[in-house]
Each structure stands twice: as C-alpha cells, then as structure tokens.
C-alpha cells in the first residue's frame, strides 16, 4: 500500500513486538539509496519523518518503557514498521453526508 503525506498510520517498534503500537502522522518521505563506502557498502533505506499523535500512547511509552516521546515529537518510521493506515474520519463523514444546498 502506498502512503502519502499527512496519512495517519499505526506503527510498531523495531525494538520488538512487546512494545505497544502507536499512531503517527506521516510528514515527509525519505529515501536513501545504497552507497559505497571505504570499508563497507551502506544499504539503502526508506521511511518517513512522522509526528506522534496521541498523549495516551506517549504516556505508556514513557512510563512503562522509558521511551521519551511526547505528542508533537518528531520520530522516524521505516516503511516496514507501518502496520496499517487509519481511516480518515473527516473524509468518511464527507462521503456519507451530502453537501448542504
């Protein structure tokens, strides 16, 4: 699935499945191509700069896991850490209700 700027997605931690999933807003796509180094070749990677959205999720990460995230903080999300895109509530409502005359 392709994601775009401002999508709200559920993401998992690369540190393990025990850490709770959180919702983030995708801000900017970043793609780094593989590079040849002096002693080793560096693999490429892709992902997103993202913003933490929900205080309840951030509190759990801070208190139970000592992960210092707060709402509005920037974080990095690899493409393979994205679980799913959340439905856009405003878009769903706009499709259900016809515009007023």
C-alpha positions in Angstrom: 0.0 0.0 0.0 1.3 3.5 -0.8 1.1 6.1 1.9 1.1 9.8 1.4 1.9 12.9 3.4 -0.5 13.6 6.3 -1.7 10.0 6.4 -2.4 8.7 10.0 -0.9 5.3 10.4 -0.4 2.7 13.2 3.2 1.7 13.6 5.2 -0.9 15.5 8.5 -0.6 17.2 11.6 -2.1 15.6 12.8 -2.9 19.1 10.2 -5.7 19.5 6.6 -6.7 19.4 6.2 -6.3 23.2 6.4 -2.5 22.9 2.9 -1.1 22.2 1.9 0.3 18.8 1.4 4.0 18.3 -0.4 6.3 15.9 1.7 8.8 13.9 1.1 11.4 11.2 3.4 11.0 8.2 5.1 14.3 7.4 7.9 13.7 4.9 9.0 10.8 2.8 12.8 10.0 2.9 14.6 7.6 0.5 18.3 7.0 0.9 20.0 5.0 -1.9 22.7 2.4 -1.2 26.2 3.9 -1.0 29.6 2.5 -1.4 31.9 3.2 1.5 35.7 2.9 2.1 35.5 -0.3 4.2 31.9 -1.4 3.7 28.9 -0.7 1.5 25.9 1.0 3.1 22.5 -0.3 2.4 19.7 2.0 1.3 16.6 2.6 3.4 13.3 4.4 3.1 10.7 5.7 5.5 9.0 8.7 6.9 9.6 11.6 9.3 6.5 11.4 11.5 4.7 13.1 14.4 3.4 11.4 17.5 -0.3 12.0 17.8 -1.9 10.6 21.0 -1.0 11.5 24.5 -2.3 8.2 26.0 0.1 6.2 23.8 3.0 8.5 24.5 2.4 8.2 28.3 2.5 4.4 28.2 5.8 4.5 26.2 7.3 7.0 28.7 6.1 5.4 31.9 6.3 1.7 31.1 9.1 1.6 28.5 11.2 4.7 29.3 10.8 5.9 25.7 10.9 9.7 25.8 8.2 10.5 23.3 5.6 13.3 23.6 2.7 14.4 21.4 4.1 16.5 18.6 7.6 15.0 18.8 9.2 14.0 15.6 10.2 10.4 15.1 11.4 8.1 12.3 9.3 5.3 10.8 10.7 2.7 8.5 8.3 1.6 5.7 8.2 -1.9 7.1 7.2 -0.6 10.6 3.9 0.7 9.3 1.1 -1.7 10.2 -1.9 0.0 8.6 -3.4 3.3 7.6 -6.2 4.6 9.8 -9.4 5.7 8.3 -9.8 9.4 7.9 -12.8 10.3 10.0 -13.4 13.6 8.2 -13.3 12.0 4.8 -15.7 9.3 5.8 -18.2 11.8 7.1 -17.9 13.9 4.0 -18.8 10.9 1.9 -21.8 10.0 4.0 -23.4 13.4 4.2 -24.5 15.2 1.0 -23.4 18.9 0.8 -26.0 21.5 2.0 -27.8 23.4 -0.8 
